[in-house]
Amino acid sequence: MKKGRTKLTRHDAERLFEGLPAGKVSVSSRPVNPFEAGVFDVVKRVDDETKLWKDNLITLPMAIELPACYESVARMREAIEQAWHVKWVREGKNEVVTEFPEGWTAVRPKSGPIELRDPSGVVRALYGWAEDAELRILPRYLVESQANSSNGLGSLLVRDRGNGQILERSSIWSAQTGVNHPDWTRLSKWLSLRYPEHRDPLRYWEDCEGNIQK
């Protein structure tokens, strides 16, 4: 009796679906994902890229100390964009958020201005944190003073800031410093003869020269 009742019940159940179109039956050991294929992979990749992008953002002053070889701040910013491969992301009243290539950092020491450093650690620019601060970009070659703490006298030297090498040094130690030093004119001429565009802080750096030529 139980066996016959089972067959009759199954037969009745099958009759309920007579006339309906046959469909393919899919059997799977895992549930069907209601979302599009790979959607979570896309979200994860976007999050990773956004995080990396934010790590390269540096806030700089809006104002720039303009070298004599640039006629306007706008032209200077164009040159920075090309030489450093930066992107101006967002501007505020006194500052601008900038996206730098990987490895650039802004370091604020215990005293003194904030240092903008390239991936090798060389200080490429300085700026303060006040509302009227200006970005001062440093050249690769310059004449700088060197003081002797034992006698109070000073000399001058020409330094390659790219590698720290001293290229030329004054032969006179004097109580006068900077442009008043007796050897200032001689060393300035020496530098201008060998690096005629040294006053442009975006010239002679290896990364700048490579980016400008692209």
C-alpha positions as CSV (number, residue, x, y, z in Angstrom):
1,M,0.0,0.0,0.0
2,K,2.7,2.4,0.9
3,K,4.6,1.7,-2.3
4,G,1.6,2.2,-4.5
5,R,0.7,5.5,-2.7
6,T,4.2,6.8,-3.4
7,K,3.9,6.2,-7.1
8,L,0.5,7.7,-7.4
9,T,1.6,10.9,-5.5
10,R,4.7,11.3,-7.7
11,H,2.5,10.8,-10.9
12,D,0.0,13.4,-9.7
13,A,2.8,15.9,-9.0
14,E,4.3,15.5,-12.5
15,R,0.8,16.1,-14.0
16,L,0.7,19.5,-12.4
17,F,3.5,20.8,-14.7
18,E,2.2,19.3,-17.9
19,G,2.1,21.9,-20.7
20,L,4.9,24.1,-19.3
21,P,8.0,24.7,-21.6
22,A,10.9,22.5,-20.7
23,G,13.9,24.2,-19.3
24,K,17.5,23.3,-18.7
25,V,18.3,22.3,-15.2
26,S,21.6,23.6,-13.8
27,V,23.2,21.7,-10.9
28,S,26.0,23.4,-9.1
29,S,27.7,22.9,-5.8
30,R,28.0,26.7,-5.1
31,P,25.2,29.3,-5.1
32,V,24.8,31.7,-8.0
33,N,26.3,35.1,-7.5
34,P,23.5,37.7,-8.0
35,F,26.1,40.3,-8.9
36,E,28.1,40.7,-12.1
37,A,31.2,38.5,-12.5
38,G,34.3,40.1,-11.0
39,V,32.5,43.1,-9.5
40,F,34.3,42.7,-6.1
41,D,37.7,42.3,-7.9
42,V,37.0,45.7,-9.6
43,V,36.1,47.4,-6.3
44,K,39.2,46.1,-4.6
45,R,41.5,47.3,-7.4
46,V,40.0,50.8,-7.4
47,D,40.4,51.0,-3.6
48,D,44.1,50.0,-3.9
49,E,44.7,52.6,-6.7
50,T,43.0,55.3,-4.7
51,K,45.1,54.5,-1.6
52,L,48.3,54.7,-3.6
53,W,47.3,57.9,-5.2
54,K,46.6,59.5,-1.9
55,D,50.0,58.5,-0.5
56,N,51.6,60.7,-3.2
57,L,49.6,63.9,-2.4
58,I,51.6,66.8,-1.0
59,T,50.1,70.2,0.0
60,L,52.2,73.2,-1.1
61,P,51.8,76.9,-0.7
62,M,49.9,78.7,-3.5
63,A,52.6,81.3,-3.8
64,I,55.9,80.6,-5.4
65,E,59.2,82.5,-5.1
66,L,59.7,83.5,-8.7
67,P,63.2,83.1,-10.2
68,A,64.4,85.8,-12.5
69,C,64.2,83.5,-15.5
70,Y,60.4,83.1,-15.2
71,E,58.0,85.9,-16.2
72,S,55.0,84.7,-14.1
73,V,53.8,82.3,-11.5
74,A,51.6,80.6,-14.1
75,R,54.6,79.9,-16.3
76,M,56.6,78.6,-13.3
77,R,53.8,76.2,-12.4
78,E,53.7,74.9,-16.0
79,A,57.5,74.3,-15.8
80,I,57.2,72.5,-12.5
81,E,54.4,70.3,-13.9
82,Q,56.6,69.3,-16.8
83,A,60.0,69.0,-15.0
84,W,58.7,67.1,-11.9
85,H,55.8,65.3,-13.5
86,V,53.3,66.6,-10.9
87,K,49.6,67.2,-11.2
88,W,47.7,70.1,-9.6
89,V,44.8,68.3,-7.9
90,R,42.9,70.9,-5.8
91,E,43.4,74.6,-5.0
92,G,42.5,76.4,-1.9
93,K,42.8,80.0,-0.8
94,N,46.5,79.7,0.2
95,E,47.5,76.2,-0.7
96,V,47.4,73.7,-3.5
97,V,47.2,69.9,-3.2
98,T,49.7,68.3,-5.6
99,E,50.2,64.7,-6.8
100,F,53.9,63.8,-7.0
101,P,55.6,60.8,-8.5
102,E,56.3,58.0,-6.1
103,G,59.0,58.6,-3.5
104,W,58.7,62.4,-3.1
105,T,58.0,63.5,0.5
106,A,57.5,66.6,2.5
107,V,59.5,66.5,5.8
108,R,59.0,69.0,8.6
109,P,62.1,69.2,10.8
110,K,62.1,70.2,14.5
111,S,63.0,73.7,13.4
112,G,63.1,75.5,10.1
113,P,61.0,75.3,7.0
114,I,59.3,72.2,5.5
115,E,61.6,70.3,3.1
116,L,60.3,68.9,-0.1
117,R,62.6,65.9,-0.9
118,D,62.9,63.8,-4.0
119,P,63.1,60.0,-3.9
120,S,66.9,60.1,-3.3
121,G,66.4,62.3,-0.2
122,V,67.8,65.5,-1.8
123,V,66.0,68.7,-0.7
124,R,64.5,70.2,-3.8
125,A,62.4,73.0,-2.3
126,L,61.6,74.7,1.0
127,Y,58.4,76.3,2.3
128,G,56.8,77.5,5.6
129,W,53.4,76.6,7.0
130,A,52.1,80.2,7.5
131,E,49.2,81.5,5.3
132,D,51.6,83.8,3.3
133,A,54.3,81.1,2.8
134,E,56.1,80.8,-0.5
135,L,57.5,77.7,-2.2
136,R,61.2,78.3,-2.9
137,I,62.7,75.8,-5.4
138,L,66.4,75.2,-4.9
139,P,68.9,75.0,-7.8
140,R,71.3,72.1,-8.2
141,Y,74.4,74.3,-8.3
142,L,74.9,77.4,-6.1
143,V,77.6,79.4,-4.3
144,E,77.2,79.0,-0.5
145,S,79.0,80.3,2.5
146,Q,81.0,78.1,4.9
147,A,81.9,79.4,8.4
148,N,84.9,78.5,10.5
149,S,83.7,78.3,14.1
150,S,87.3,78.6,15.5
151,N,88.2,82.0,14.1
152,G,84.8,83.4,13.0
153,L,86.0,83.7,9.4
154,G,84.2,82.3,6.4
155,S,84.9,81.1,2.9
156,L,82.7,80.3,-0.2
157,L,82.2,77.1,-2.1
158,V,80.3,75.9,-5.1
159,R,78.4,72.8,-4.3
160,D,76.6,70.2,-6.5
161,R,73.5,69.6,-4.4
162,G,72.7,66.5,-6.5
163,N,75.5,64.5,-4.9
164,G,77.0,66.9,-2.3
165,Q,80.3,67.3,-4.1
166,I,82.2,70.5,-3.7
167,L,83.2,71.7,-7.2
168,E,85.2,74.9,-6.3
169,R,86.3,76.7,-3.2
170,S,87.5,80.2,-2.4
171,S,91.1,80.7,-1.4
172,I,90.3,83.5,1.0
173,W,88.9,83.4,4.5
174,S,87.2,86.6,5.4
175,A,84.9,88.1,8.0
176,Q,82.7,89.2,5.2
177,T,80.1,86.7,4.0
178,G,77.8,86.1,1.1
179,V,77.9,88.6,-1.8
180,N,80.3,90.7,0.3
181,H,83.0,88.0,0.4
182,P,86.1,89.0,-1.7
183,D,85.7,85.8,-3.7
184,W,82.0,86.0,-4.4
185,T,82.4,87.5,-7.9
186,R,85.1,85.0,-9.0
187,L,83.1,82.0,-7.9
188,S,79.9,83.4,-9.4
189,K,81.7,83.8,-12.8
190,W,83.1,80.3,-12.4
191,L,79.7,78.8,-11.9
192,S,78.0,80.8,-14.7
193,L,80.7,79.8,-17.2
194,R,80.2,76.1,-16.6
195,Y,76.5,76.0,-15.9
196,P,75.0,79.1,-17.6
197,E,71.4,78.2,-16.7
198,H,72.1,77.5,-13.0
199,R,69.7,80.2,-11.9
200,D,66.8,78.1,-13.2
201,P,66.1,75.7,-10.3
202,L,64.5,73.2,-12.7
203,R,67.6,72.8,-14.9
204,Y,70.5,70.3,-14.7
205,W,68.7,67.8,-12.4
206,E,68.7,64.4,-14.1
207,D,64.9,63.8,-13.6
208,C,64.0,67.3,-14.8
209,E,66.2,67.1,-17.9
210,G,64.7,63.7,-18.7
211,N,61.1,64.8,-18.2
212,I,61.6,68.0,-20.3
213,Q,63.0,66.1,-23.2
214,K,60.0,63.7,-23.3
